[in-house]
Amino acid sequence: MLEISNAVSLPDKEIELSAIRAQGAGGQNVNKVSSAIHLRFDIRASSLPEFYKNELLALKDQRISKDGIIIIKAQQYRTQEQNRDDALQRLQALIRSVAVARKARRPTKPSRNAKAKRMDSKTKRGNIKAMRGKVMD
């Protein structure tokens, strides 16, 4: 059972975990032991509330396929158990990230004082540049 929040949790049967061989350096062990974990989670077929499903499907994340399946590959650690925990934590963090309410952006304008300072500095800079010309007798 993967806890997302107090009210939302995922049963283990909805999360498909498979062990695969990790990529990269690892000596002799890398070719013999399947220590990496490949996690697959179908958003549409899950028991998540509709709000979570819609938000997850709307995300522009490379881990979510066009079919609505989250694919996470965990191979950071040397043991299968640590990689399994890592994959589940990453899935949990991804699902929790859509539940956070985004703060609405309120457009702002520069103050009158800020505009005046900007114009004064532009005028001052213009005067400096004007003084660089040829000297007239």
Buried (B, 14 or more C-beta within 10 A) or exposed (E): EBEBEEEBEBEEEBBEBEBBBBEEEBEEEBEEBEBBBBBBBBBEEBEBEEEBBEBBEEBEEEBBEEEBBBEBBBBEBEEBEBBBBBBBEBBBEBBBEBEEEEEEEEEEEEEEEEEEEEEEEEEEEEEEEEEEEEEEE
